[in-house]
């Protein structure tokens, strides 16, 4: 369950470390309180700390200085590529472009709560190709049946709102949208949810599914030493709870100082970014609670889900996508169950293997700001960026081409 999240964080950390290679780590100077580095006295000193500047979505990754006295906390400088509607995110195609189709998107465990951050590069590229995308964020839970129904209901509540009013800001009327075909794309745990939606419901389901990096291993295999982790969390909950509550009650400025201290600068205190970070953090108490209560397996179990697909999957066209370096992929097992079922009612299941790994859909394209002197770190970052983003572009092209064939 947590594998996608851990890999995504690891890839982000790698980029941060390259910054540290290129630049010396910050060294506080002129300490007002030398014995308490992060005391309020020191944190309020605008000349004290200089942190590497890193933004995770829709902006550059580069180096800058943080000066609390000149930051405008009431303005946002980065344009959003999405619109928040109900509990979903809507990504329209370029203004003046009539959408080809609607894509319902569901991301992986944990990071699926903030698709505008974790999948921004893939989603923006799909939007540029002429698709109207509705992302359905969700919180991690061990009850897959519950979250599947929640995703279904959230999507259709948002979809109904779009059909009723259109998207005036994007220049789209309800008439531009009402007859569009509905497709779905899911990654990792989101792939499981999309497959379950196609099995639990007979109506209001997508015309076609793209299932990427399907994974539904038992909890004890999905997260190493999972049951031991549950015992550990049970002991940690009394410690974690007050810290989490304190973070929730912190003012915006205080939260920003905490995040800045960790090296992740929110540009101009963007309220949307804070919403995203809050949604990510809000998953933790419920997961900790389930672990502390001794929950150690998903419901339904992975074998029960496969049996459900074998007997009840209703989506007529499905593309299964796997990556050659994905060590936790279970697409082949899913294909064994889906193919006979779909062919029994005249549908078709296709499978394709692409270059990449389990987090390829989450790869971002950071705009590295090269300094006055071109360094080896610049070369490394640009090479890594090219290689990783090429795989994500290849995934986007595959999805677009497959959907285009359906539209012919």
N, C-alpha and C positions, 0 to 999 in steps of 0.2 A: 504493500500500500504506500509506503513512504519512499520507495526506491526512486520514483520520478522526482520527488521533491529534493531528496538528498543529492541526486545527480545535478539538478538544476542549480542548487546552491553551490555545489562544488565548481561548476563551470563559471559562475559569477565570481567566486573567490579567486579562481585562476586569473581572471582579468585584473582583479584588484592587486594581486601579487605582482603582476607585471608592472603596474604603476609604481609599486614600491621598489622594484628593481631599478627603474629609471630615475626615481627621485628618492632622496634620503627621507626616512620616516620623520614625522614631525617631532620637534624637540621643544617643549615648552620653555619659554625664557621669561625672565622678570616675574617669577612666581610671587604672587602676593601671599600665598599660603603654601610654603614649600613642603609641608608635611601632609597635606591633603590635596592631591593633584586635582581631583574633580570637585573640590568644594565650590560652593556658590560664589565665593569671592573670586576664585580663579576663572570659573566659567563665564562670569560677567565681565571679564577683562577682555576687551575687543582686540588687544594686541598680543594676547597670550597664545592661542591655539591656531594652527594652520593645518587643515586636514586635506587629504586627497579628495578631490571632488568626483563623485561617481553618480550618474543617474542610470536607472535601469530600463527606462522605456521612453521612446519617442524623443530622444535627445542624445547629445554626445556623451561618451565616456572620456573624461579628460581630467586634467589637473587644475585646481584653482584654490583659492583661499577663502575661508569662511570668516566673515566679519559680522558679528551679530548686530553691530550698530547701524549697518547700512542695508540690511536685508528688509525688503518690503514684504511683510507677512500678509498683506491683504490683496496681493495681485498675483495673477498667474500668467506666465509668459509663454508657456508651451501650448500649442493648439492641440485639441483632443481629436483623435480619429474616430471616437465612438461617442454615443449618447446613452446616458443611463436612463432606462425606462422601466418602471416597476422594479423588479429585482433582477432585470437582465441588462445586457449591454447591446446596443444596436450599432452596427457598423455599415453605413451606406456606401454604395459605389461612388465614384467621383461625381460631383454635381453636374447635372445635365446628361447623365448616363442612365438609361432605363435598365434596371436590373435584369440579368439573365434568369436568375432563380433566387430562392431564399435558402440559406444554409443555417441550420441549427448546429451550433458548436458547443461541445462539452469537453473540458480539459481533464487532466489527470488529478490524482489524489493530492490534496493540499493546494497545489498550484492552480487547480481548477477554480478555486475561489477568487482568483485574481487574473483572469485571462488577459486583461488589458495590459498586464505587466509581463506575464510568463509566456504568452503566445502572440505578442504584439506584432512581431515581424511577419509571421505566417498569416495572421488575420488581415493585416494591412495589405499584404500582397494579394490575398484572395479578394479583398474589397476592390482593389485597383483593377482586377480582372472582370469586374462588373457584377459581383454578387452582393446581395444584401444579407448581412450576417447577423444573426441573433445569438449571442453567447449566453449560456445559462450557468452562472456561477453556482457553486454548491459547497457545502461544508462536508468534510470527511466524517463518515460514520461507519460502523461495522454492519449496519443494516442496509444492504444494497437495495432491497425491495422498497424500503421507505424512501431512500434518496432518489430512486428511479421515478417513483410516482410524484415526488416533489419537483423534480426536473421537468417532467411532463406537464404538470400543472403550471409551473412558472413560465415555461415557454409559451404555452397557449394563452395565458393571461396577457403576456406581452404582445404576442402575435395578434390577438384580438384588438388590442389597443392600436397597433400599427394599421390594421385593416380598417379600423373605425375612423382614424384621423389622418392616415398617411404620415409622411415625414416632411412637413413643410420646409424645415431648415435645409433639407437635402434636395428640395425641389421635386419631391415625389408625392403624388396624390394617392388616395386609397385605390383609385382605378388603375394606377400604374402597378399595383402590388397584388391585387386580389386574385388574378389568374396565374400567378407565377408558380412553377413547380417547387415543391419543398424537398430539400435534400438534408442529410445530416452528416456531420463529421465528428468523430470522437477519438480521443487519444488515451491510451493506457487505461486507467480506471474509467475515463470518459467513454472509451470504446466499449467497455463492459456495460455501462449505463445505456448507451445507444442501442446495443444489442438487446438489452432487457426491455427497453421501451418498445422495440419492434416485436417483442414476444408477449408482453403483458397486454398490449392494446391492439385492436383490430382497425380502429378508426383514428383519423387524425395522425396517422403515422407517415413518415417520409416516403417519397417515391423511391429513393435510393439511399444507401448507407455507405460511407467510407469509414472503415474500422481500422485504426492505425495502432500498431503495437499492442494488440490485445494481450491483457495480462490479468489473470484471476487465480493466483496461487493461494493455497491456504495461508492464513495469517502467519503461522509459524514458519513458513518458507519465505513469504513475501518480506518479512522483516526478521533478520537473524536474531535469535534469542528473544523472540517476541514475548513469550510467557514470562521470562525472567524480567523483561522490561516492565511488564505489568506490575510485578511485585515491587520493583524499584520505584515506579511512579506512585504506587500506593503510599510509599514512605515519603515521597517528595511533595505530594499534594498540599499538605499543611504549609510547606514553605513556599510553593509556587503561587498558591491562591492569593495571599496578600500582595505579592509582588505584581501579579497580573492586575489585581484590583487597583493598585496604586498607579500602574501604567494607564489603565482606562480612565482614571479620574484626573490624570495630569492635564494641565492646560495645553493648548496647542503649542505655545512657545516652549514649555518644558519638554514636551514630547520631541519637538524639533531639536532641542539641545541634546537630548539623549541620542537621537538618531545621528546627529552631526558628530557626536563623540565617537560613534561606531564607524564613521567614515562614509555614511550614506547621506548625502545632502539632498533635501527636498528643495527643488528650485523654487525660490520665492514662496515657500510655504504653500504649495499647490494643494488646495483642499481635496481635489480628486485623488491625489497620491495618498493623502492621509486616509481617505475612505478605503483605498485598496489595501494599505497596510493594516488597517483595523480589521477588515474582513479576513485577512490572512491570519491575524493573531486570534480572532474570535473563535477559530476552530479548536484551539488548544484546550480550553477548559472541558469541553464535551468529550474530546478524545481521552484526556487524562481521566475524566470521570468514568468512562467505560472501562479503561484499563484498570483503574483502581477497584472497580466492582468485579474484576475477574474475567471480563469478556476477552476471549482469546481466539475467536473464530468469526468469520463473516457469516451473515445470514441473508439469503440462502448460502449454502456451502458452494464451493466451486463446482463440484460434481452435480449438485442439484441445478445450478445454472446451465451447465452443458446439456443436461437432460431436458430442461425447459426449452432451450434453443432447438433441440432435435425435434420436439413435438409441437412447438407453438410459434416459431419465428415467422413473421408475416411480411417482411420487406422483400419486394420482388427482385430488386437489383442490389447487389452488395459487392464492394471492392474491399478486399483484405490487403492491407499494406504492412509489410514487415521490413526490417532493416538488417543488413548483413552482419552488423556488429552488435546486435541487440541480444544480450545473453539471457534476458528474462522474458522474451517474447513467447507467447503461446498461440500464435496465429494458426499453426498447423492443426492443433487440437480443435480449435474453433471451426476450421474448415471442414473437418471430418463430420461434425454435427450439422453444420449449416447446409452443406451442399446437397445431400439427399432431400432434406426438408424443402429447400427452395426449388429444386428441380421438380418436386412433386406437384407444384402448382404453376409450373411453366416459367419460373424465374431463373436467374443465373447468378452464380457466385464466381467472381474472378479474384485471382491473387497475384500480387506483384512484389518482388523483392528489390529494394532500393539500397543505395549506399547510405550509411549513417548508423546511428545507434538509438537507444531508447529516448534520448532527450533531443533528438534532431528537430522535432516540431517546436521545441522551446527555444531553440537557438536564436539569439538576437543579433543585430548587426550594429554593434557600437561604432560610433563615429570617433575614431581615435584622433585626438588633437596632437599632431606632431609638433615638437618644440623647434627652437631655432636650429638645433643640431640634431640630425637624423641619427638615431642610436640603434643598436641591435634589438632593443626592446620594441622599437617601432616596427622593425622588419618582422619580428616574431608575431606581434599582434596582427599585423596586416596579413601575414600568411595564414594564421589560425582563423582570422575572420573570413578570408576568402574560402578556405576549405570548408569550414562549418556552414557558412551561409549558402554555399553552393548546394549542399545536401538539402537544406531547407527549401531553396528555390526549386530543386528537383522534385521535392514532395509537392510543392504548390502546383508546379506544371503538370504533374501526374494527376492531381485531383481535378484541375481545370480541364485537362484533355478528356478525362473520363466522363465528367459531367457534360462536356460539349457533345460527346458521342450520344449521350442519352437524349440530348435536345434535338438531334438531327431527325 
